Amino acid sequence: MSKKPPFLTAQNVRKMIPRRSADSYKGQNGHILIVAGSRGMSGAAVFVARGALRIGAGLVTVAIVESERSVVAHQLPEALTLPLPETSDGGISNDSLSVIQAYLQKRSINVLAVGPGLSLSPSVAYVVKALLKEWKQPLVLDADGLNNISLDDLGNHPGLIITPHVIELARLMRIGRDTIIHDRVHVAANMARDYHLLCVLKGHHTVVTTGQTTRLNPTGNPAMATGGMGDVLTGVIAGLIGQGLKPWEAACAGVYLHGLAGDLTRTSDRGLLATDIAENLPKALSKIGVK
């Protein structure tokens, strides 16, 4: 039997996060572009943005269909918004790609977070695949970002982090979910190694792996089994990359702090909201000594 990978520790994570100087300003702490949401699914985009902001990102822009832009702005006025052309069923259209491309050329974006709440459609797949092909900086791909692509679309993207749960990974790899459940570490590590990416397989003892190096996360609890939790995690990881952490550091620190925020908030084995986790990320940072 192979040796079980080591668990992350508060000390590990603390060393990954640099202290800020007294004269730090927003432009030094990253600008994250989030491509998420669709008609009736604006909450997913809000959760990603809130996770990124609460972990310390300097600037966050949410690219979302025009019909949901005001919802995001109302719920999270701290975030910038970029309206995208939409299809008749409320998803992003093919024309959204040119809008995103223009924004990337105009702004100093250093990480993309793509997927939550985008829905399933040919136009979403078109945009996601194009971003995977064209964007050469770190990209966090989650939820419908994964559900709209195949393994052939992954290529050798530098700095790609995927954050699937078991069902999403099973669909992407075209294997049974039980196969993953029974051997989570090896399946995730093989995926990361074969496709030259970083895989964060969510669940109890979330697996973070490059294929060569693997860590397990000890934080988190059953009360976090509610909608939107993964969206917040996507934002947390992207927000940490925006602040200068390498993808490996951001993934490890992100899952640890996300789970720790849940542990610090928990009063029962159920009932936590994604918003609760995001709002308690500063407390999690403080708990490990980031003051």
N, C-alpha and C positions, 0 to 999 in steps of 0.2 A: 504494500500500500504506500502511495506517495505521501510525502510529508505535507501537512496542512499549512497553507500560507500564513504568515504572521498577521496579527491584527494591528490596525493603526492605533496610535496612542495620542493623547493630548500633547505630549512632548514632541512627537513627530510632527504633528500639525502646526504647533506653535512655531517651530523652526522654519516652516514653509512660508509664513506670512510676515513680510517686512513691516517694521514700524514706520509710521508716517512722520515726516518732519513737521515742525510747528507751522511752517508756511506752505503746507500742501494745499493745492487747489484742484478743482474738478478736472481740469484738463490733464492733470498728471495721473488720474485714476481710471482712465479708460473710457471709451465710448462704445457701448454695445448696441448692435442693431439686432432687434428681435423680429423675426418674420413668423407670425403666429396668428391664430384666431380666424374666424369666419363668421357668417351671420348666425347669431345665437350662441357663439362660442368665444365671445370676447373675454370671458373670465380666464381662459387659459393664457391669453396674452398678458393679462394683468398680473397673474401669478408669477409668470416668468420675470416680468419687469420688476415686480416688488421684491422678488428674491435677489435680483441683481443689485438693486438699489440698497436694500437692507444689509447686504454683505459688503457694501462700500464702493460700488461702481460710481464713477464721477458723473457720467452721462449715459442715459438710456433712451434709445428711440424705438418705438413700437411701430412696425410696418404692418398695417392691418387694413382690411377692406373698408372702403369709404363709409359704408353704412354703420360700422361699429366704431369708427374713430372717436366720436363724441363720448361713447360709453367709456372707453379707455381714459380719455382726458378727464372725464368727471370722476372716475374712481381713483385715478392716480395722476394728479396734476403735476407731479414731479417729473413725469416722463414726457419726452417729446413724442410726437406722432407723425407718421408718414402714411397718407391715404393711398390705398392701392385700388386700381380698377378691379371690378368684380364681375363674376358671371351671374346669370339669372337666378341661380340657386344659392348665391351668397358666398361663393368661394373666390379666391384670387384668380384672375384671368391670366392668359399668356402675356398680356401687355404689362402686367405687374413687374415682369422681369426687367424691362427697360427702366421703369421707375426706380427700382432697387439699384440697378447698375448706376444710374445717374447720381443717386444719393451716395453710393459708395465712392464715386469719383470726387464728389464735392466735399465730403466729410472725412475726418480722420478716424475711421472705424477700425478697431483692432481685433474684434471678435464678432462672429455671427452666432445667434441662437435660433434654430429653425425647427419648426414642426408642430408644437402643441396647438391643438384646435384648428388646424388648417383644413380638415376634412379630406375625403378621398375623391380625387377627380383627375382627369388627364391634364388639366391646366396646372393643378398643384404639383403633379409629378413633373411636368415640364419645367416649372420654376425651380423646384428642389434639385433636380438633376443638373440644371444649368449652373446653379450656385455651387454644387459639389465640384463641377468641372472647372469653373472659372475662378472661384475664390481660393487663394493660396495661403491665407492666414488661418488661425484657429477657428474651428467651426464645431459647435455643439449641436448634434442632431438627435432629436427625440420624437416620440409619439408619431404623428402623421408625417413627419419628415422621414421616418423609417418605413412607415406603412405604404408610402407611395413609390418606393424604390425597390430594386432587386440587388442581389450581391454584385451583379455585373456593373452597377453604377458606382460602386465604392472606389474602385481604382486604387491609387496610391496617394490619396489626399494628405498633404502634410498637416499635422495638427488636428486631425479629425477625432472627435470624441463622440461615441454613440452611447446613449443612456437608455437601453431598452429594459422593460420588464420581461418576464419569461414568455408571455404570449407574443409580444412583438419580436423577440429574438427567434422564437420558433417559426414564425411566419417568414422572417427574413432568411433564415437558414434552411427552410423547408424541411424541418425535422419535427418530431413530436415533442410536445411540451414536457412529457414525462422523461424524455431523454435528457433534457436540460435540468429538470428538477433533481434527478438522481446523480448528476455529475456537473453541477453548476460551475465549479472552478475550472475544470478542464475544457468544457464547452466554450466558456467565455474566453479563456486563454487561447484556445485554438482559433477562435474567430478573430481575436486581436492580432495574433501572429500571422495568420494567413492573409489578412487584408490590410496589414500595416497600419493599424489604428489603435486607439485606446478604447476599451470596452468597460462600461460601468453597468454591470448586470444588477439591477435593483431587486431588493427583497431583504429577507432576514439575513443579516451579515452580507450586505451588498459587496459584490466582487468588483475590485478595480484592477485591471490588468492590461499590460502592453503585450502580453504573450510571453515575454521574458521575465518580467517582474510582476508579482501579484500581491495584493493586500486585501484583507477582509476588514469590514467596518463593524465595530462593536456597538455603535450607538443606534438609537431608534427603538420603536416599540409598536405594539399592535394598534394603539390609538391613532396612529398615523395612517391607517388603512382607509383613507377617504380620498375623494377626487381632488385633483390639483396639487397633490404633494410632489409628484414627479415634475410638474411644471416649475414649481418653486426651485427644486434641485437644479433644473436646467439653467435657471437664472443665476443661481448661486455659483455654479461652476463657471459660467460665462463671465460673471462679475469678477471673480477672482483672477481669471485670465486677463481681463481688462486692467487689473491693477498690477500686472507684471508677473504673475505666477506662470510657470510653465504648465502645459496641459496636464502632465502627471501630477504635479503639486496641486493644481486646481481641482482635479478630480478627487484626489485623496482628501484634501482639506474640505472640499465641498460636501462630500458624503458624510464626513465625520461631523461637521458643524451643523448640517441639516438635521441629522439624527439627534445630535446633542440638544438642539433647539426644541425638538420634540420631547426629549427626556426632561428638560427643564420645565416644560409646560404641562406635562402629563399629570393628571389627577385620577385617572381611571384607565382601563384597558381599551377605552373607545372614546369617540367624541371630539377629537382634535380636528381643527380646520386648517386648511393650507395657509390661510391668513395668519393663524396663530403661530405657525412655524416661521413664516417670514418675519413677523413682528418681533420674534424672540431671537433672531439671528445675532443682533448686537449683544444680547445677554450671553449667547453661546461663545462669541468671540471673547468677551470679558472673562468667562469661566476658564478659558485656557490661557489667559494672561495677556490677551491683546487689548490693551487699555487705550 
